[in-house]
Amino acid sequence: MTYARIVATGSYLPPRVVKNEEFAARLDTSDEWIRERTGIRERRIADPSQASSDLALEASRAALAAAQLQPSDLDLIIVATSTPDYVFPSTACLLQAKLGAGRCAAFDVQAVCSGFVYGLATADGFIRGGNAKRALVVGAEVFSRIMDWNDRSTCVLFGDGAGAVVLAADSAPGIHASVLRADGNYAGALSVPGNICGGRIVGSPYLQMQGNQVFKVAVKVLDEVARETLAAAKLRVEDIDWLIPHQANVRILEATARKLGLPLERLVVTVDHHGNTSAASVPLALDEQVRAGRIRAGHRVMLQGVGGGFTWGAVLATM
């Protein structure tokens, strides 16, 4: 039987660091207010010249180097993003060209903050089905482009970045199970309710969020989907070495770990220095821990996403 295994990780963060004090200097907020409610103290913001494909390119190069592979070795590229370079072509096709990856299949996944998990599950299906041997899955975002910088309830939360993983076919289980879910009835809780029509923006081009509802739904569904995924893999909570949920808010992260009964020492938290990077948050956190030597070969990792749509999902993998 063929399985998909994560064989390498990579990430990229723009050089510009924006600390909470920058917001406090011009908005009715403070470093203490932001940290107490979100756990965030700083985030990275892309240069105006950098698009999602540029961030994805650097993260992909790092992952491919770690895997000791060339771009031409890839059979599939999936980019998860809510901030694509263009309406079309896809960011994945732009990334393919920048990498020089040949003519492998390439497409985007749009599931907002769950996008990387959706992309990982999709690539797993390609590999298990024999349609690919090596796949690159990337989460890349420039959420700074869709922020209302005068709205203190949202602009302090988000950052830019990209994370990537390389998957390869293997005879031993790597990805044990994945579960993906969505409920469009919550579409209004987190959205950018605008579009382009006749060359004009119709609606709002800025992110809007109902924070209390997002918090309640996120904690509930992250707990549920983790248990569903464990059941599908025939494993228990105790079998999880590391929990990496979408890095939205430290309160959501800790509440999820507590509901699962998982010690906080097994919870990975990077939101404090990355902010919420949407589809990039999970692969960014994974790569940081791998490169720090905390996540090692043989460790079981639960990767979770939850975001606008509402979408949510989880992937359980042995590294």
N, C-alpha and C positions, 0 to 999 in steps of 0.2 A: 504494500500500500504506500502511496505517496503522500507526504505531509509538506507543509510549508514551515520553514524555520527562519527566524530573524537572525541573520548572520553578521549584521553590522549596523551601526547607527551613526548619525551625523547631525550637526545643527549649525545654525548661524544666527547671530544677533547683530543688529545695526550698532555702530559704535556710539551713537548719541544716547547718553543716559539722562533720563528725566526723573528727578527726585520729587517727592511730595511737596517740598518747599517751593518749587516753581509754581505749583497750582495755588498754594497758600498766598503767594505774593500778589495774585490778581483775582482770586475767587474767594467767596465766603466759605472757606474751609481751612483745615490745618493738617499738618503731618499726623498729629495725634488722632484727629477725627478719622482720617483715611485708614491709618493702621489699625485702629480699634474695630472698625466695621468690615475691613476687607483683608487685613494682614499685609497689604501692599505698601512697600516703602519706595520702590523705584520701578521703572520700566524702560524699554528701549524704543526709540522712535526712528523710523527710516528716514533717510535723506529724500527730498523730493525727487531726486533722480533715480531712486531705487523702487522697482516694482516687485510684485510678489514673485515673479519668475526669477528676478535677480537674487532674492533671498533664497529661493528654492535651489538655485544653481549652486550656491556656496555650500548649503547643507548637503546637497546630493553629492558634490565632489568629496566632501569629508566622509560620507557613508561609503561611497565606492572605494575610496582609498583604504578605509578600514577593512573592507571586504576583499581587497586586492583584486578588484575587477575593473574592467574598462567599460565605458558607456556602451560600446558595441556588444557587450555580453548580455545586455538587458533584452528581455522579451516583452516587457510591459512597464509603463510608467503611469502612475495614478497620482494626481495632485489634488489634495483637498484644500479648497479655499473659498471664502466668501467675498474676497477682494481680488478678483482676477485682473490681469493686466487690461483686458478688453472684454467686450461682450462676447466676441469670438475673434480669432481662434482661441482654443482653450489654452490655459496657462501650461498645461502638460505638453502640448505641442510646441509651445515657445521654449519650454525647458528642454525638450528633446533636441531641438535645433541648437540651443546654446551648449548642450552637452556634447553634441555630435554623436547621438545615440543611434543613428541609422533609422530604420523604418519600423521599429517595434510599435505595438499598439500604445496609444497615449490618449488619456482623457481625464477630465476633471470630475470630482465628486463635490456636490454642494449639500452639505448637511450641517453647516455652520460649525459650532464647537464640537460636534460629534464627527466631523468630516474625516479626521484621520482614522478613527476606529472603523467607520464605514469603509474607507479605502482599504484598510488592512484586511477586513473581512472579505472584501471583494477580491483582492489579490490572492488571498488564501484559497478562494474558490477556483480561480484560474489555475493555480498550481496543483491543487488536488485533482482538478479535472483534466490535467495533462495538457492544458493550453498555454502554459508558460513554465519555464524552469527557473528563471530569475526575474524578480520584479522590484521596482523602486517605488516606494510609497512615501509621499511628501505631504506635510502640512505646512502651508506658507500663507502668511497674512500681513497686510498693512492696514490694520484697523484704524490707524491714525487718520486715514483718508475719509472715514465715514463718521468721525466724531464731531459733535457740536462742542467746541472747546469752551463754551460758556455755560454748559450744563454740568454742574459739579457732580451730579448723581451718576453720570456715565463716563465723562472724559477722564476721570482719575483711575478708571478700572482697567483700561486696555493698553496693550503694547504691541509691537511688531516683532516678527521673527519667523524662523523656519526650522523644521526638524524633519529628518528623513531616516528611513530604514531600508535595508536591502533584504529581501526575502529570497530563499533558495529552496528548491525541492530537496527533500531528505527522506530517508527510509524510517527515521525515528520521529516521533511526534514533537513538533515545535509548537505550533498553534493547536491547542487541544479543542477549543470550542469558541464560538462567537455567537452573540445574540444582538440583533438590531431591532429597534422599535421606533415608532413615531406616533404623534397625535396632533393632527392639524387643528384641533379645537383650541389649542393654546397658541396659535399663530400670533395673536396680538400681544402676547406677553413679552416677546423679544423679537424685534423686527427692524428693518430699514424699509418703511412702507413707501417706496418711490420707484419710479422707472423712467425710461427715456421714451418720449413719443414726439415725433416730428421735430427732433432736434432740441427738445426742451425737457427739463426735469418735471415730471408729474408726481405730486406727492412730496414726501420728505426724503432727502438723501442722507439723513442722519440716523444713527442708531437710536432706538427708543426701547425702554425697558421698564417693566413693572417688577421692581426688585423683590418685593415680598412674595409675589406669586412665583417668580423664578426660583427663589430659595426653596419654597415648600415643595414644588414639583421636582426640583433637582435632587434633593435629599431622598425623596420617596422613590424615584425611579432608579437612581444609582444603586440603592440597596436592592431593589427588586431585580435589576438586570444582572447584578453580580451573582445573586443566588441562582437565577436562571442559568447563567453561564457555568457556574460550578456544577449544577445538576446535570447539564448537558455533557460536561467533561467527567462526570462521576467522581468529583473531588469535593473536598470540604473547605470551609473557610480557613481552617488550620493549615491547609496545604499552600496557602498564599504566602510567599516570602515578601512580596512588595505590592502595595496598592498604589497605582498612579491614576487618580481620577483627573478629569479636566480641571485645569488650574484656574478656577474662576474667583474663588473667595475662600479664605482659610476656614471660615466657619462652616461652609458647605463640605469642605474636605474632611474636617475633624468630625462633623456630624455623621458623615457617611461611614467613616471608620468605626465610630462608636456603635452605630446601628448594626454593622456587620459583626461586631464583637472582636475587631482586629486591633491589636495594640498600636498606639500612635507611633511607636518606633518603626513600624513597617509601612507607614504612610509617607509617601514622597511629596514634599512641598517645595515648589519653586515659585509660586505666585508672588512671594514677597519681593523677589528681584526681577521677575519677568512681567508681572502683571498678567492680565488675561489676554493670551495671544490666540484665542479661538482655536482653529484646527491645528495650529502649531504647538499648542501647549503640552500635549501628551508626548509627542516625539522629542520636544525640547527637554522635557523633564527626564525622559528615558535616557537620552544621550548624555545628559549631565551626570546621571548616576552611574552609567556604564563607564564613562571616562574617569570618574572619581574612584572606580574600583569597588563601589558598593554593590552594584548589580553585576553578578558574575555568571559564568556558564553553569547551567543546572538550576538556577533560581527560577521559581515560578512567579510570574508577574501578571497581575490583573490590570489591564488598561481600560479606562472608561471615558466615555464622552457624553456630554449632555448639552444641548444648545437649542437655538431658535428652530422653530418648526411645529411643535417641539420634536426634537429628535434625541434619541439616546441609544447607547449600546455598550457592549463590553467584549473584550477579547482576552482569553486566558492563554498565556504562552509560557513555555519553558525556554529559557535563553540558552 
